[in-house]
Structure formats: structure tokens, C-alpha cells
Amino acid sequence: MVPRFCSAALVLQVGQNFTSATYSTDSAALPPDASLGVSSNHIVEFINGRYSVFSKTNSTKLQTKTDLSFWASAGITNIPVLGVTDPRVVFDSASQRWFASMVDIPSSEISNRFLLAVSTNADPTSTWKAVGFTADPVNGFFADFPTMGIDANGVYLAGDMSDAIGNNTGSVLVSIPKSALLANPPSAAGRTSFGVLSYNNYGVILQPVITIGAATSPEVVCSVGDLGYDGLSHSTLLGATIQNAGSPGGASLTIATTIPVPQYSIPPLPAQPGAENIDDGDTRFSGVIFRVGNTIYATHSTDVNNRAAIQWFKIDALTLGLIETGLITDPVRDLYYPAIAADTNGTVIIVFNASGPTNFVSAYAVLGERINGALSFGNFVLLKSGVAAYRTNSTVTRWGDYSALTPDPSNPGHYWALTMFPSSSTGWSTQISELITTPVLLSIHTSSTNIVLTWPLAAFGYQLQSSPSLSPANWTLVPQVPATNNSQLTLSLGATNVSRLFRLKK
């Protein structure tokens, strides 16, 4: 018999999956702020307190150092006593260079600096060179929760600003020509700062977009209309574009476009077994926003039926109009700190944490693909189970502040995630997971007097059915239980003289 193959949907498989950093061993930070970058050969984890490089081939740790050592070796001097915080890291395939950012924390917590480092080549264990500059030289405001974006023309930094007594004052946004940062030494002298932008005009927590591949329009910056601390529902996002980013000192920012979306509100505090609730933040875009072609993918947390849930968005990068949106919920668990990424086929992956009254905080991924013209998400895939209820000394246990997810630039259909889980009752660990999108292929071949059927183990929720013909079809469940063989399910059936058709049906 000639093997026959029937194609179904995609499933999500987990490849390499390893714990990468642990509280008190690698970092004393609460929270770690999980940031991740991936190149052809390397994985870089950059969290509060620790910079580490792993081999993408076998997850071997190739280099590790404290975040302070990272910046000192990159040439940053006068690092404040309170250190640095809020890392972001990305590998830029176009230039084959790495970019990383943080902010420093003066003891006065005013007038801090953006720190931006660039690798000298594609090897992140090699030399980096960094620049540092005052986030707000006009008012001396403090830049918190920094974010970073990149495209062919520029690198973009943003921060949430506060004054000397802690009042929030707006957002700062800086555009830096990428060509100057790729020089030796890198320079940010040609940067354009757009000053402190009001929340009313540009939204809250600006996220410059990370563009994958070429873009046909300028850099986009997205934000939410409100963080939701007023307890009300909100229904707007905002988007603006940065023009002429490659021109030293010549970048400009458009007036923001209001993007109407379904209502969202601040997520409730997620439950966990026998401990105080988790602090899951607010409605901001905490993770990276990706642009693939002319589509922007973003996600944040919201409240659905008094549980934390995930709201995702597809936005047209040219018009800043909403293409599609939806919710991911669970009847028992809260879902929070999501990160999103996509490929050119429109396949989407989201990673997140989940917990409930009887569920420790654990890390999950979910795959979305187009079904009947709409993006639909499947079953949750467990990446790492929490081992205990997580407690700190506060009334509400701090978590987050973000997860990370990035497409593999050299292996289409592969993604890499950095998530958190409680590895003890008082400590967190981070988990690096390789996520592989695989077609559900049912293969059929003969072996001796048997018919052997195989399909991916990750295709849980699918049933193997058979029918004597297609017309008329009479599909019935195949009752035999398949065996597990590595990442495949295998079923051997005795061959007969009667023709049979087989399919996988969800």
C-alpha cells in the first residue's frame, strides 16, 4: 500500500524546555521582568539582575553575568547605587546585531537615564557597546517601565514619566537613527525626543513596535487609552507613527489615531491556592508588540466575568484600523501577563501565566490560526507547572511585569518563550520554551499484515475516525487506544479486504 497523508490544522509542540534563572541564585529582583531575544545560534535572557546567553542547539549556558556587569562592560559609567531595571532585548535580523535597553535608578528617583547597548556582531557573548542619555532633560522626570521597538530605520525607546513626588506626568518617546547606533562606537547624538506626551493625546504606556522584515510605512507606536485603575470599562487604543526616523534629529511624530475596540477593564487579582492573590498589573501592553508585514499584533489583560482574561488585537499598520480582536478565557483560572507573536501566514501564538483557587501559577502557550476566515485559538499547552503557592511579604504578591515571546528568525514555525513559575513558596524561576507549530498529519502505511497510523502527540483533542467510503460518509470512532512513541501517537490495525478511510476530527 502506498502511504497516504491527510492534512488537518496546526498543533503546538514543545521542543527544548528548560529552567533558566531562579530567584536568589541568579537574581534578587521582585519581579524579574522577563525579556528574551533569539538569533540563528543564540538565546539571550535579560532579566532584572541577570544577563545570560544560551546555545539554541542544546540550551547550554554560554555566558552569564549580572545586569550591572553587563552595562559596565558595555561602557556605562556612574551606575547609581539603586542599579538598573526593566530590561528589553531583541535580535535585529536585518543588521545581524543585538539591541538591549534598561533605565538606571538614581537614589532620588528623578532624572534617570535610558541605557541602550548594541552588540558588535551577531554573537551576544562578544563585545557590546552602550550609550546612556537623560530620559527627560527638560523637566528631570523619572522614566519608568521603559519599552523598546525597532525597524529598518530606527530604534525607539519610551517610558512612563513621574515627577519628584511620584505623580505620573505622561510618556516620553525617543527615536534614534539605527545607522548611528551601528557605527563604531554607537551614537545616540542624532536622536529626537518628542518630550513628555500627555496620556489624553497619546495613551498610556507607549509600546514602539518591533518590525519583522520590511515595512511599507513608518514605525508605529501603540498604547491603551486607560490603565483601568478608575474601575471603569474603556474602549480605545491609540496609535501614532514616527516619520523620518533615519534622519539625525529629523524624526517627527504624527497626531495619535484613536482605535475603537471592544470594552476592556483592569483585571481582577488572580487567585492561587491558600495564599494571597497575585498582582497581575493593569491593562497596559506589557509585552512586546510585533509587526509582521502590515499587521500589528498586540495583547493585554482584561476582566471577563470577574476573572483575568486575555484580549488580543490585530491592527492595520497602514491605517491604524482594527482588523480583528478577541478574548481568551478560562472558566476556572485567571489568565495574565500575555505575550504575543505571529508569522507571515497569520499563525499566532500567545504565552501567559494562569492560576486559580486550586491551581498554582503555571506557564502556558496557546496557538491561534485562521478557521473560516477568523482567528481561532485552541487548547492551552502547559510549558511549566508551578510547584507551590507563591508568597511575598506584601498584601498582594507581585508577579510579572511581563512575559516574552519571539519568532525564531532562522526556523519558520518555531518560536521561543520566556515565562515565570513559582519554584518555591517564596521564589520564582524563569522557563525558556521552544514552541513548534506542526501540521496535524495523519500518515498511513503497511507493516507486515497491519495498517499503521501515526499522528502528532500534540494533537490532543482530535479523534481518529474511520469510514468505509466518502459517499456516503459514515465516520465512526476508532476504539483502539494508540501507543505513544516519542512525539507521535501510533496505532496498528489488522489489515482486511475491506477498504477504509481514516481522518482526525476535532
N, C-alpha and C positions, 0 to 999 in steps of 0.2 A: 504494500500500500504506500502510495506517495504521501508524505506528511502534508497536512492541511493546516492553515493558520487562519484564525478568525480574530479580527481586531475589535477591541471594545474601547473603553475610556482609559484615562490615565490613572495610575495609583502612585502613592508616595512611599518610597522605600527609604530606610535609614542606612547609610553606609558607615563611615567612621563616626564614632560617637564616644567622646572621652571627656572626663572632667579636667578642667584646665587651671583653675585657680580656686583657692579656698581662703576664707576669712581667717585672719590671724597668722596664717602661714605665708600667704602671698600679699595680703593687703589688710590693713586695719580700717578700711573705709566702710562706712554705712551710709548709703548703698554703694555698690561698685560701679554703677553706670557702664553697662556692657556695650562695648564698641568693637567691631570686627571688620577686618579687611582681608581680601583674598586675591592672590595673583596666580600666575601659572604654576609656581612652585611652593609658595609660602602662604601661611595663615598668620595674621597678626591679631593678637588680642590686646587691646588697650583699655584698661580699666583704671579706676581711681586707685593709685598706689602701685600699679604694676604694668610693665610693658613686656610682652612675651611673643616670640616667634616660633612657629611650629612648622615642621615639614608637612606639606599637603599629601605626600605619598604615604607616610606611615605614622603621622601625628607625633613624631619625635620632637621634643622641645630643643630648639637650636640655640636660643638665646633668651635670657630673661634679665630684667633689671628693674629697679624702682622707677616710678614716673619722674622723680626728681633727678635721678641719674640720667634718664633719657634726655631730659631737657638740658642738663648741664653738658652732656657730651655733644649735644647739637649746637652748643654755643650760647645758651641763655644764661646770663649772669644775674646776680641780685635777686635770686628767687626768695620770696618772702617766707617768714617763719611758718605761716599757716599753709604754705605749699601751693599746690595746683589742684584743679578739679575739672570734672566734666569732659572727658576725652572723646574725641571723634577721630576715626582713621578710615582712609579709603585708598584703594589702589586705582590709579588712573591708567587704564589700558592704552589710551592714546599716546601718552608720554612715557609709559613704562616706568612711572615713578610713584612713590607713596607720598601721601599728604596726611599730616596729623595735626590736631589742634587741641588746646585746652585754654583755660584762663588761670591767672595766678590770683592769690588771695592775700592782699595786704592786711596787716593787723587791724587797720582802720576800716577795712571792707569798703573802701571808696577808691575811685580812680585806679582800677586794676588794668591789666594788660591782656590782650589777645596774644597767645603764643601759637605760631604756625611753623611746622617743620616740614621739610621736603627731603626725601632720600636722594642720594647722588646717583643711584641706579636702581635696577629692579630688585635688588637683594636687600630686604629690610634689616638684615643683620650687619650690613655695611654702614657707611657713614651717612648721617643725616646732618643737615644744616638748617638752622631755625632763625626766624625773625620774631621780634616782640614789639608791640606798639600799644600805646594807651587806647583803651576802648572808646573813651569819651573825653577827648582833650578839652572840650569846650566847657562842660559842666562838672566834670570829675565824677560822674555817676559810675556805679559799680555794675559790670556786666555779669549776669548770672545765666545759667542754663545756655551756654553757647552752642550754636549749631553750625554746620558746615555744608556747603554744596560745591559742585564743580561741574564745568562743562569745557568745551573746546577753547573758550576764550578766557575764562577767569576762575578764580577760587573765591568763595563768598563766605563770610562769617557774619553771624548775627548773635545778639544777646538780649536778654531781658534786663532792663535797667532799673536801678533803685538808687535813691539819694542817701545821704549820710544817716538818716534816721529810719531807713528801711522802707520808705514809701516807693511804690512802683511808679515809674515815670514814663515808660514807653519802651520801644525797641530800638536798638542800634543795628545798622546794616552796613557792611563794608564790602566793596568789590575790589579785587586785586588782579591785575593782569597776570595770566598764568605764565606768559613768556618771561616776565621778570622773575617769577619765583623759580623758574627752571634754569636761570642763569647761575653762574658760579662766581661769587656767592649769590644766594637768592636775595631778592629785594622786594620790599613792600612799599617803596617810596612812591610808586605811581598809583597807590590805592586811592579810591574815592569813598569817603564816608558820607552817608546820607543823613547823618545826625540822628537825633532821637526822634523816632517816628511815633505818632500818637496811636494808641490802641484803637481809637474810634476810626481812624483813617486806614490803618494797615493791619488791624487784628492783633492777636496776642500770640507770642512765641513764634517768631518768624522761622520758617524752615526753608533755606535755599535748597533747590532740587539738585540731586546727583543725576546727571545725564549719562545714560549708557548708549554709546555710539554717537553718531552725528545727529545734531538737532537742526531743524529748519527755521527756528526762531530763537530769540534771545533767552537768557536764563530766566527761570520762573521762581518766584518766592511765594510760598503758601503759608496760611495761618488759619486759626479758628477765630470766629467772631467774638467768642467769650469763653473763659475757662470754666464757667458754671458755678462759681462759688456763691452766686446770688440765689442758688437753689431753683432757678427758673430754667425753662427749656429755651434753647436757642436754635436758629435755623440758617446760619450763614457761615460760609468760609470766605476768605479773601485771597486774591491772587494779584501779583504785580510782576512786571518784567524789568530786568536790568538791561539797558541798551548800551552798546559800545563798550562792553566790559574789557575788551583787549586794548583799549586806548588809555595810556597812562594819564590819570587824572581826568579822563573824559567820560567816564561812565555816567549814565543817568537812570533815574528810576521813574517808571510810569505811575500814574494815579492808580490806586488799587481798584480791582474789579470785585464787586460783591457777587458771590456764588451762592444762590439759594439751594439749600439741601434739606432733607427731612430733619425733623427736630432731634436734638441731642441734649443731654444734660449731664451734670457731673456724676460719675459712677459712685454707687454706694461702697462702703468699706467691705471688702470681701471677708467672708468667714473662713475660719480654719478650726480644726478640732481642738477644743479645750484651751484656747488661748485668745488673746486679744485679736481683734480684726487687723487685717493687713491694710496699710496705707497704699492705695493704688493710684494716687495722684489725681489728675483732673482730666479735662477734655482736650488738652493740648496734643499736637502732633509731637510725640516724644521721640519716636524713631525716625530713621532716615526716610525721606520721600524720594522715590525713584521716578525718572522719566525714561520711558522706552519708546523711541520714535517720537510721535507727537501725543503720547498718552502718559499722563501722570498718575501714579498710584500712591495713595495715602491711606492711613488708618489711625484711629484713635479709640479711646474708651468712652463708653456712654452708659446710661441707665436704661435697662429694659425690665419692666416688672420687678423693680427693686433688686435687680442683680446687675453686677458689672457685665457688660457685653462689649462686643467689638463692632464698630461701624467702619466700613471701608468705602473708598471713593475712587472712581476713575474720572479724570478731568482732562478735557481737551487743552493741550498746551498752547494751541494757536489762538483759541477764542476764550479760554478760561471758562468754558461752559461745562456743566456737569454732564458726563456721558452716562454714568451708571453708579449706583450705590446700593448698599445692602447691609444686613446685620448678621452677625454670628452669635448665637446664644446657646445656653445650656439650661435645662430645666432644674438642675440642682446646683451647679457650680457657677462661681463668678469667673469671668474671663478678663484679663487685664494685661497691660503693658505689651500691646501687639507691635510687631514689626512686619513690613510687607515688602515683597519684591515680585518681579514678573519677567517674562521673556517676550520675544518678538511674536510668538504665536498667541499671546494673550493668556497664557497659563499663569496663574497667580499662586503664591504661597504666603501664608501668614503664620508667624510663630508667636507664642504668647504663654503666659502663666495662667493656671487655673487652680482654684481651691474651693472647698465647701465645708459644711459642718462636719462631714465625715471624711474629707479628702485633704491631705496635706498639700501644700503648694507644690505643683509639679509643672514641668515644661512640655508643651505640645506644639505640633505643627498641623496645618490643615491645607489641603490642596483645592484650588478653585480652577474650573475650566468651563468653557462655553458649552452649554447644553440648550438646544433650541433657541440659540441666539442670545442667551443671557448667561452671566457668570454665576455658577453654582458651586458651592463648597461641599465637600464630602465629610467623611468621618475624621475625628481627631486622631492623630498619630502621636503616641507617647514618646517623648525624647528622653526624659529623665524624671523619675519619681522622687518626690521629697521624702525624707526619712523621719521627719519629726515636725511637730508644730513649732513654728519659729517665733521666738520671743526676744524683744529687746527691753530696755528699761523704761521705754516711753509708754504712754497710754495706748497709742496705736503704733504697731510695728511698721517701721519704714521698709519699703521694698523699692525695687527699680534702680534708677529712674527711667531706664529704657532697656529694651532688648535690641538685638541686631540680627539682620538677615541680609545676605548679599548674593547675587548670582555668581557662579564660577565663570570667570572670563575666558577660560580655555576649555571648558567642558560643558557644552549646551545641555540643558536639562538638569544640571547639578546646581545646588545652592548650598550655602554654609550659614549656619545659625549660631548665635551665642545667646544663651538663656541662663537663667538663675534657678537654683533649687535650694531648699534648706538641707544642708548636710549634717546638721545637728540642731538641737533646740535653740542654740544661740549663734549659729554660724551659717553663712551662705557658701555655696560653691557655684562656679560657672561651668557650663557644659557646651562644648563645641560639637556640632552635629552636621554631618553631610547629608543633605536631602536630595534624593534622586527621583525624578519623575519618569515613570516607566509605563509604557502601554500595557494594558491587560491583554496579553497574547495567549490564547489557548492553542497549544500545539498538540498534534495527534500523530502518533507513529506506531508501527507494529514492532513487537518483540516476541519472537517465537510464535505462540498461538494467542498472544494477548494484544489488546489495543491499549496503548499507554498514553494518557493525557496529562499534560503539565501546564501549570499557570502560576503566576507570581503569588508568593505567600502574602504579600501586602494587599492582595485583592480580597481582604475580608469584607463580608457583606455581600459578596457575589455567590450565587448558587450555580452549580453545574447542572444543566438540564439536557435532556435528550428528546428527540422526536423521530419517528420513522420517516417523515417526509416534511417538505416545506409547504406543500399544498395537498391537503390541508395540514396545517401545523398542529401538532398535539404535544406541546412541550410538557414534560414531567420531570420532577426532581430525581436526580441520580442518587439513590440512597446510600451507596458505599461511601465510607469515610476516607478521604485522601491521606496519604502519608506526607510528612514534612521532610524535605531534603534540601538543606541549606536554606536558600531564599525562595524555594519553589515548593508547590504542592503537586504531588504525583498520585495518579490513580490508575491502576491496572485492571482492565476488564477483559473477560474471556471473549475471544472473537467468535462471531456467529456468522451464519449465512444471510442474516437479515441486515439490511442497510440501516444505519442510524446516523443522525445528525446530532451534534453537540454544540452547546453555547453556554456562555457565562451570562447570567442575568442578575442585575442588582435589584 
